């Protein structure tokens, strides 16, 4: 009798755990189904997507031309030693360089630190 009561006690809580896990899973499934349904309802209330005629087009003058230029840092220093305030700064921190020729590697230079080349002598 003692062994039978231990078997019933051992089986009892595990059955409740299985039922609890099953009910918890059903709650999660119903919550996900509700969320998908709510998302579909929100999508139906949104305005229609723009058609092909409403898409952006190139301007009459054609595509915008890319400009490539050499820039140099815009030095920020005060001549009289007074501190510089934000309204004294320029909109960009660089300016167009006077020398617009690209700097090339010197002949015989490796072009990169540690690349294994002989380097410049």
WOCOR-V469543 format. One record per pair of residues at least 6 apart in sequence whose C-alpha atoms are under 6 Angstrom apart, sorted by sequence separation. I is the first residue (numbers start at 1). J is the second residue. D is the distance in whole Angstrom. If there is no record, write none. Layout:
I,J,D + I,J,D
//
This chain:
110,117,5 + 110,119,5 + 109,119,5 + 109,120,5 + 108,120,6 + 74,93,5 + 74,94,5 + 73,94,4 + 74,95,6 + 72,94,5 + 72,95,6 + 71,95,6 + 71,96,5 + 72,97,6 + 71,97,5 + 70,97,6 + 70,100,6
//
